[in-house]
Amino acid sequence: GSSAAMSRATWIGALLALALGACGFASLCFGSSGSSAPGAVGRALLAWSGLAAEGARDLLIEQRIYRVLTAIGVGASLALAGALMQGVFRNPLA
């Protein structure tokens, strides 16, 4: 019934959020200027969020984090615009 569909949608949403997080973390590790160790990226993320010492922050991570957040924001905006177009025109191909 309805609760089974809601549960399935919740699991799919959680899986997609997990995939987004994994892709975002991977893009922080690998970039055009080389790759960084996942541990160093994790420490830099903690320093960037204020949960760890400032010394772990890396300029490379500082530049990459804004690129990743911008890409996530642009993707979400395009998805919202597409959903709005489909709703306004009542056409699933819009």
N, C-alpha and C positions, 0 to 999 in steps of 0.2 A: 503494500500500500504506500501511502504517503510518507510514512516514517522510514521505510526502506529506501525510497528515492532520496530522501533528505540525508540519510546516513551515507548513501553512495556518493552524493554530491559533496558531502563534507570530506569524505576520504579522497576524492579526486582533487578537491581544492587544496587539501593538506599536501598531497603528493606533488601538485604543481608548485606550491609554495616552496617545498623542499627542493624541487628541481631548480627553481629560480635562485634559491640561496646557493646551491651547489655550483650553478653556472656563474653566478656573481663572484663567488670565492675563487673559482678557477680563473676567471678573467683578471682577478687581482694578482694571482700568482704568475700568470703569463702575459707578457706584453711585448711591444715592438722593441723595447730596449733590453730584453732578456727576461729571465725567469727568476722568481724569488722562492725561497723555501716556504712551504705551508706554515711551519712554525713561526717564521719571521713575519709572515703576513698576519697570522693570528695575534701575535704580540703587538703589531702595529695597529690592528683594528681595535684592540683593547685600549691602547694608548690614545687612539683617535677618539674613541667613545668616552674617554675619561676614567676608565676602570683600571688602568695600569699606569705605570710611571711614564713620564714624557720621553724618556731616553729611548724607548723602543720605537718611536715614530720614525718612519723612513720617508724621505722625500718622494721616492718612487711610488710608495703606497699612497702618500698624500695626494699625488696627482692622479693615480689610477682610481681612487675611491670616487671622485667626482665624475669621472667618465662612466663608471658603472652605475652610479645613482642617476645620472642623466639618461643613460640608455634605458633603465627601468622606467623612469618617468615618461620618456617619449613613447615607449611601447605601451604603457598603460593608457596614455592619452590617445594613441591611435586605436587601441581596442575599444575605448569608450566612444570615440567618434564613429567607429564602424557600427557599434551596437545602437547608437542613437540614430544613425542613418537607416538601419534596418527597422527600427521602431517607428520613425517618422513616416517612412514610405511604405511600411507594412510589406516589405519585400525582402525575403531572406537572401537575395542575391545583391542587394544594394551595398 
